[in-house]
């Protein structure tokens, strides 16, 4: 993977770091949760920064092109929309279908297919960073 210099990488919850200063990523296994996904080791700091994003998404941003950023943003928006659809009550689903001709189940299926599409990037082997 080619790490792009001087690119700001979003670590979650207002935390950003320069891509070329990140020297290591380690997934958090114990006490992993919404705000605790990855330990990010940066040059000049003894303790890691706790990121709320996965190591895979951080790696993608470290070497991403502008097109990759746009695709990732779209995938995240689709995932958020899908999560919102899952929260719709059966009554709301029926009302949307019968009064507005909006089939929530059909859109859940279509959006789910987009997220599962083979266009998703292959996982990057982190060991390649240290060869």
Z-matrix of the N, CA and C atoms (Angstrom, degrees):
N
C 1 1.450
C 2 1.519 1 108.30
N 3 1.299 2 115.98 1 135.57
C 4 1.459 3 121.98 2 177.88
C 5 1.528 4 108.12 3 -93.08
N 6 1.337 5 116.46 4 111.71
C 7 1.459 6 121.49 5 179.00
C 8 1.519 7 108.38 6 -77.28
N 9 1.312 8 116.93 7 124.02
C 10 1.458 9 121.36 8 -179.83
C 11 1.517 10 109.83 9 -82.27
N 12 1.318 11 116.36 10 128.12
C 13 1.470 12 121.64 11 -178.65
C 14 1.526 13 110.88 12 -73.27
N 15 1.318 14 114.71 13 151.18
C 16 1.460 15 123.36 14 173.25
C 17 1.532 16 113.94 15 58.58
N 18 1.298 17 117.52 16 25.60
C 19 1.462 18 121.70 17 175.68
C 20 1.521 19 107.27 18 -98.42
N 21 1.327 20 116.70 19 131.11
C 22 1.459 21 120.78 20 177.32
C 23 1.533 22 108.26 21 -82.41
N 24 1.323 23 116.03 22 127.70
C 25 1.459 24 122.09 23 -178.77
C 26 1.526 25 108.04 24 -107.67
N 27 1.317 26 115.70 25 126.47
C 28 1.455 27 121.59 26 179.56
C 29 1.526 28 108.76 27 -77.85
N 30 1.340 29 116.31 28 124.97
C 31 1.458 30 121.53 29 179.18
C 32 1.524 31 111.70 30 -102.57
N 33 1.316 32 117.34 31 -5.48
C 34 1.460 33 122.23 32 179.08
C 35 1.508 34 112.32 33 105.54
N 36 1.320 35 115.53 34 148.55
C 37 1.467 36 123.21 35 176.74
C 38 1.527 37 112.84 36 50.86
N 39 1.325 38 115.59 37 49.09
C 40 1.464 39 120.84 38 174.98
C 41 1.514 40 115.70 39 78.72
N 42 1.319 41 118.39 40 6.46
C 43 1.468 42 121.15 41 179.94
C 44 1.530 43 109.55 42 -97.07
N 45 1.334 44 115.40 43 127.70
C 46 1.460 45 122.22 44 176.44
C 47 1.522 46 108.09 45 -130.28
N 48 1.329 47 115.75 46 149.56
C 49 1.456 48 120.11 47 175.93
C 50 1.518 49 108.59 48 -146.81
N 51 1.340 50 115.76 49 150.71
C 52 1.459 51 119.30 50 177.84
C 53 1.520 52 110.19 51 -68.57
N 54 1.311 53 115.42 52 136.72
C 55 1.465 54 120.85 53 -176.12
C 56 1.519 55 112.97 54 -60.64
N 57 1.324 56 117.67 55 -38.11
C 58 1.460 57 119.81 56 -176.57
C 59 1.526 58 112.72 57 -79.33
N 60 1.354 59 118.26 58 -5.16
C 61 1.463 60 121.12 59 176.74
C 62 1.527 61 111.83 60 -96.77
N 63 1.330 62 116.70 61 -10.50
C 64 1.467 63 120.47 62 178.41
C 65 1.524 64 107.84 63 -80.29
N 66 1.344 65 116.50 64 122.85
C 67 1.460 66 119.95 65 -176.49
C 68 1.530 67 112.72 66 -110.78
N 69 1.317 68 117.85 67 -10.55
C 70 1.459 69 118.74 68 179.52
C 71 1.519 70 112.05 69 -167.90
N 72 1.321 71 114.61 70 150.91
C 73 1.464 72 122.61 71 177.09
C 74 1.518 73 108.59 72 -131.10
N 75 1.320 74 116.40 73 136.24
C 76 1.460 75 120.08 74 178.73
C 77 1.528 76 108.37 75 -138.78
N 78 1.339 77 116.84 76 120.54
C 79 1.462 78 118.16 77 178.61
C 80 1.526 79 110.83 78 -63.25
N 81 1.325 80 115.91 79 139.81
C 82 1.462 81 121.02 80 176.67
C 83 1.521 82 107.31 81 -81.45
N 84 1.315 83 117.02 82 127.43
C 85 1.457 84 120.61 83 -178.90
C 86 1.519 85 112.02 84 -104.57
N 87 1.333 86 117.76 85 -40.38
C 88 1.460 87 121.13 86 177.81
C 89 1.519 88 108.87 87 -93.43
N 90 1.320 89 117.06 88 138.80
C 91 1.463 90 123.30 89 -179.69
C 92 1.525 91 112.21 90 58.56
N 93 1.333 92 115.96 91 30.96
C 94 1.465 93 120.37 92 177.09
C 95 1.522 94 108.19 93 -72.30
N 96 1.324 95 116.31 94 137.69
C 97 1.448 96 120.35 95 -179.80
C 98 1.508 97 111.50 96 -163.36
N 99 1.334 98 117.08 97 -167.26
C 100 1.457 99 121.01 98 -175.57
C 101 1.529 100 114.83 99 -55.56
N 102 1.311 101 118.80 100 -35.21
C 103 1.468 102 120.66 101 -179.58
C 104 1.519 103 111.79 102 -104.53
N 105 1.312 104 117.60 103 5.50
C 106 1.463 105 121.35 104 -175.38
C 107 1.524 106 109.45 105 -136.62
N 108 1.327 107 116.49 106 89.79
C 109 1.465 108 121.44 107 -179.88
C 110 1.526 109 112.44 108 -112.60
N 111 1.342 110 116.40 109 -42.39
C 112 1.465 111 119.98 110 -170.61
C 113 1.525 112 110.92 111 -143.59
N 114 1.336 113 116.12 112 138.37
C 115 1.458 114 121.62 113 168.78
C 116 1.525 115 107.27 114 -88.33
N 117 1.328 116 116.24 115 125.31
C 118 1.459 117 121.77 116 -178.93
C 119 1.524 118 107.94 117 -110.98
N 120 1.313 119 115.94 118 116.66
C 121 1.460 120 121.77 119 179.47
C 122 1.525 121 108.41 120 -92.91
N 123 1.343 122 115.42 121 126.86
C 124 1.457 123 119.83 122 -177.58
C 125 1.523 124 110.11 123 -121.52
N 126 1.300 125 114.57 124 151.55
C 127 1.458 126 122.12 125 -179.47
C 128 1.526 127 109.92 126 -59.98
N 129 1.336 128 116.73 127 129.30
C 130 1.443 129 122.16 128 176.92
C 131 1.518 130 115.64 129 89.57
N 132 1.319 131 118.45 130 0.41
C 133 1.468 132 122.09 131 178.78
C 134 1.530 133 109.22 132 -120.91
N 135 1.315 134 115.90 133 131.34
C 136 1.463 135 120.05 134 -179.56
C 137 1.530 136 111.75 135 -75.20
N 138 1.329 137 116.57 136 -36.02
C 139 1.462 138 121.47 137 -177.69
C 140 1.529 139 109.87 138 -101.00
N 141 1.329 140 117.19 139 144.97
C 142 1.466 141 119.19 140 178.95
C 143 1.526 142 111.69 141 -73.91
N 144 1.312 143 114.90 142 156.62
C 145 1.461 144 122.09 143 172.14
C 146 1.524 145 106.26 144 -89.51
N 147 1.328 146 117.32 145 133.07
C 148 1.457 147 121.34 146 178.86
C 149 1.526 148 107.97 147 -86.35
N 150 1.325 149 116.19 148 119.79
C 151 1.463 150 121.87 149 -179.17
C 152 1.524 151 109.83 150 -104.42
N 153 1.326 152 115.38 151 150.06
C 154 1.458 153 120.09 152 177.94
C 155 1.522 154 111.63 153 -92.93
N 156 1.326 155 117.30 154 1.77
C 157 1.466 156 121.50 155 178.80
C 158 1.518 157 110.05 156 -104.89
N 159 1.321 158 116.15 157 160.13
C 160 1.461 159 120.47 158 179.05
C 161 1.526 160 109.91 159 -75.34
N 162 1.325 161 115.05 160 157.68
C 163 1.463 162 119.85 161 179.15
C 164 1.526 163 110.96 162 -61.82
N 165 1.335 164 117.14 163 -34.15
C 166 1.465 165 120.96 164 179.66
C 167 1.526 166 111.43 165 -63.96
N 168 1.321 167 117.34 166 -44.81
C 169 1.468 168 119.37 167 -179.07
C 170 1.533 169 110.92 168 -68.28
N 171 1.313 170 117.18 169 -34.91
C 172 1.472 171 120.38 170 177.55
C 173 1.529 172 109.63 171 -67.27
N 174 1.333 173 116.93 172 -44.16
C 175 1.466 174 120.57 173 178.05
C 176 1.525 175 111.50 174 -59.52
N 177 1.313 176 116.19 175 -42.08
C 178 1.463 177 119.90 176 179.19
C 179 1.523 178 110.74 177 -61.08
N 180 1.338 179 116.35 178 -42.58
C 181 1.461 180 119.78 179 -179.74
C 182 1.526 181 111.96 180 -68.79
N 183 1.304 182 117.88 181 -30.94
C 184 1.465 183 120.68 182 -179.15
C 185 1.526 184 111.55 183 -64.94
N 186 1.314 185 117.39 184 -31.31
C 187 1.456 186 119.91 185 -177.79
C 188 1.506 187 113.09 186 -120.40
N 189 1.310 188 116.31 187 15.19
C 190 1.451 189 120.19 188 -172.56
C 191 1.516 190 113.12 189 -79.11
N 192 1.325 191 114.60 190 155.46
C 193 1.458 192 121.63 191 170.74
C 194 1.526 193 107.50 192 -95.07
N 195 1.299 194 117.23 193 171.09
C 196 1.461 195 120.44 194 178.52
C 197 1.516 196 111.29 195 -59.77
N 198 1.337 197 117.65 196 -35.57
C 199 1.461 198 121.87 197 178.50
C 200 1.527 199 110.34 198 -64.58
N 201 1.316 200 117.22 199 -39.53
C 202 1.460 201 120.83 200 178.91
C 203 1.521 202 110.82 201 -64.21
N 204 1.347 203 116.48 202 -39.49
C 205 1.462 204 119.74 203 177.36
C 206 1.522 205 110.43 204 -60.62
N 207 1.315 206 116.90 205 -43.09
C 208 1.460 207 120.90 206 -178.50
C 209 1.523 208 110.41 207 -65.39
N 210 1.310 209 117.96 208 -44.27
C 211 1.457 210 121.51 209 179.07
C 212 1.527 211 110.23 210 -62.84
N 213 1.327 212 117.02 211 -43.10
C 214 1.463 213 120.32 212 179.49
C 215 1.525 214 110.87 213 -63.52
N 216 1.319 215 117.59 214 -40.65
C 217 1.463 216 121.03 215 178.32
C 218 1.518 217 110.86 216 -62.72
N 219 1.318 218 116.28 217 -41.14
C 220 1.463 219 119.81 218 177.87
C 221 1.523 220 111.55 219 -64.87
N 222 1.324 221 117.43 220 -41.58
C 223 1.464 222 120.86 221 179.20
C 224 1.534 223 110.42 222 -64.01
N 225 1.335 224 117.30 223 -40.21
C 226 1.462 225 120.55 224 178.54
C 227 1.519 226 111.00 225 -65.55
N 228 1.341 227 117.40 226 -39.49
C 229 1.463 228 120.93 227 178.52
C 230 1.528 229 110.75 228 -65.26
N 231 1.325 230 116.45 229 -40.24
C 232 1.470 231 120.27 230 178.22
C 233 1.526 232 110.12 231 -63.99
N 234 1.316 233 116.95 232 -42.30
C 235 1.469 234 120.61 233 179.44
C 236 1.531 235 110.62 234 -62.76
N 237 1.334 236 117.87 235 -40.45
C 238 1.462 237 121.10 236 178.04
C 239 1.525 238 111.03 237 -65.70
N 240 1.320 239 116.65 238 -41.56
C 241 1.461 240 120.93 239 178.61
C 242 1.525 241 110.51 240 -63.41
N 243 1.310 242 116.12 241 -42.61
C 244 1.461 243 120.62 242 178.64
C 245 1.530 244 110.96 243 -62.21
N 246 1.312 245 117.05 244 -42.58
C 247 1.468 246 120.92 245 177.95
C 248 1.526 247 110.25 246 -61.70
N 249 1.324 248 117.62 247 -39.31
C 250 1.466 249 120.88 248 178.17
C 251 1.522 250 110.56 249 -65.66
N 252 1.334 251 117.05 250 -41.28
C 253 1.469 252 120.26 251 177.95
C 254 1.529 253 111.30 252 -60.75
N 255 1.322 254 117.33 253 -38.30
C 256 1.465 255 120.89 254 -179.17
C 257 1.523 256 111.82 255 -63.13
N 258 1.323 257 117.24 256 -24.30
C 259 1.466 258 122.04 257 -179.08
C 260 1.530 259 112.49 258 -83.39
N 261 1.327 260 118.30 259 -11.59
C 262 1.464 261 120.81 260 -179.08
C 263 1.522 262 110.01 261 -63.57
N 264 1.319 263 116.27 262 136.07
C 265 1.466 264 121.12 263 178.00
C 266 1.527 265 109.28 264 -76.19
N 267 1.335 266 117.27 265 158.91
C 268 1.473 267 120.20 266 176.91
C 269 1.533 268 112.61 267 -57.77
N 270 1.319 269 116.94 268 -34.60
C 271 1.472 270 120.51 269 179.98
C 272 1.530 271 109.93 270 -65.81
N 273 1.326 272 116.93 271 -44.67
C 274 1.461 273 120.76 272 178.62
C 275 1.520 274 110.88 273 -64.28
N 276 1.313 275 116.94 274 -40.80
C 277 1.467 276 120.82 275 178.25
C 278 1.520 277 111.16 276 -59.00
N 279 1.350 278 116.30 277 -45.76
C 280 1.475 279 120.38 278 179.37
C 281 1.521 280 110.94 279 -64.70
N 282 1.331 281 116.90 280 -42.24
C 283 1.466 282 120.15 281 179.99
C 284 1.521 283 110.82 282 -62.63
N 285 1.319 284 117.78 283 -43.89
C 286 1.458 285 120.90 284 178.75
C 287 1.524 286 111.51 285 -62.82
N 288 1.314 287 116.21 286 -39.84
C 289 1.465 288 120.28 287 -179.39
C 290 1.523 289 111.51 288 -68.68
N 291 1.325 290 117.19 289 -49.08
C 292 1.463 291 120.45 290 -172.94
C 293 1.526 292 113.39 291 -81.04
N 294 1.318 293 118.15 292 -33.20
C 295 1.463 294 119.71 293 -176.85
C 296 1.518 295 113.15 294 -95.17
N 297 1.336 296 117.61 295 -27.39
C 298 1.470 297 120.41 296 -175.40
C 299 1.526 298 113.28 297 -124.45
N 300 1.332 299 117.23 298 1.41
C 301 1.473 300 122.66 299 179.10
C 302 1.529 301 112.30 300 56.75
N 303 1.335 302 115.63 301 36.84
C 304 1.461 303 122.17 302 178.08
C 305 1.517 304 108.08 303 -110.69
N 306 1.333 305 116.50 304 110.01
C 307 1.462 306 122.48 305 -177.09
C 308 1.530 307 109.61 306 -91.73
N 309 1.332 308 116.00 307 100.13
C 310 1.465 309 121.51 308 -177.18
C 311 1.526 310 110.54 309 -61.41
N 312 1.319 311 118.01 310 -42.29
C 313 1.474 312 120.89 311 -178.36
C 314 1.523 313 111.26 312 -62.33
N 315 1.329 314 116.57 313 -40.24
C 316 1.472 315 119.93 314 178.52
C 317 1.528 316 110.03 315 -62.55
N 318 1.352 317 117.69 316 -43.00
C 319 1.454 318 121.41 317 -179.31
C 320 1.518 319 111.62 318 -70.25
N 321 1.322 320 116.97 319 -35.44
C 322 1.470 321 118.98 320 174.89
C 323 1.518 322 110.28 321 -60.20
N 324 1.318 323 116.28 322 -43.25
C 325 1.466 324 120.79 323 -179.83
C 326 1.534 325 110.72 324 -65.07
N 327 1.325 326 117.46 325 -46.56
C 328 1.465 327 120.52 326 -178.75
C 329 1.527 328 112.16 327 -63.53
N 330 1.320 329 115.91 328 -44.03
C 331 1.462 330 119.25 329 180.00
C 332 1.529 331 111.43 330 -68.10
N 333 1.329 332 116.69 331 -36.34
C 334 1.461 333 120.57 332 175.86
C 335 1.517 334 111.79 333 -62.18
N 336 1.329 335 116.68 334 -38.59
C 337 1.464 336 121.00 335 177.65
C 338 1.527 337 111.27 336 -64.72
N 339 1.325 338 116.35 337 -37.83
C 340 1.467 339 119.87 338 178.49
C 341 1.522 340 110.19 339 -64.10
N 342 1.335 341 116.83 340 -42.69
C 343 1.469 342 119.76 341 -179.67
C 344 1.523 343 112.11 342 -67.71
N 345 1.318 344 117.46 343 -29.12
C 346 1.469 345 120.75 344 179.90
C 347 1.512 346 112.42 345 -90.57
N 348 1.322 347 118.04 346 3.43
C 349 1.463 348 120.96 347 -174.86
C 350 1.528 349 111.08 348 -63.52
N 351 1.339 350 116.94 349 152.49
C 352 1.466 351 120.45 350 178.94
C 353 1.522 352 112.93 351 -67.64
N 354 1.327 353 118.29 352 -4.91
C 355 1.463 354 120.65 353 178.98
C 356 1.525 355 111.65 354 -70.97
N 357 1.329 356 116.51 355 -11.84
C 358 1.465 357 119.28 356 178.80
C 359 1.521 358 108.98 357 -64.42
N 360 1.330 359 117.54 358 140.13
C 361 1.464 360 120.07 359 -177.50
C 362 1.523 361 112.19 360 -65.89
N 363 1.318 362 114.33 361 148.29
C 364 1.450 363 120.43 362 176.77
C 365 1.529 364 109.89 363 -68.55
N 366 1.335 365 118.39 364 144.21
C 367 1.455 366 119.11 365 176.98
C 368 1.532 367 111.28 366 -60.67
N 369 1.308 368 115.43 367 141.11
C 370 1.463 369 120.99 368 -179.28
C 371 1.524 370 108.35 369 -94.49
N 372 1.323 371 116.05 370 130.87
C 373 1.457 372 120.81 371 176.99
C 374 1.522 373 108.46 372 -75.08
N 375 1.313 374 117.30 373 114.45
C 376 1.461 375 121.14 374 -175.79
C 377 1.515 376 112.26 375 -63.36
N 378 1.309 377 118.12 376 -25.07
C 379 1.461 378 120.15 377 -179.43
C 380 1.515 379 111.95 378 -63.74
N 381 1.361 380 117.39 379 -23.67
C 382 1.449 381 120.33 380 179.29
C 383 1.519 382 111.57 381 -64.53
N 384 1.334 383 117.61 382 -23.57
C 385 1.455 384 120.67 383 -179.99
C 386 1.517 385 112.81 384 -67.64
N 387 1.311 386 117.01 385 -23.27
C 388 1.465 387 121.27 386 -171.49
C 389 1.522 388 113.34 387 -111.44
N 390 1.322 389 117.90 388 10.56
C 391 1.476 390 120.80 389 178.44
C 392 1.509 391 111.56 390 -76.76
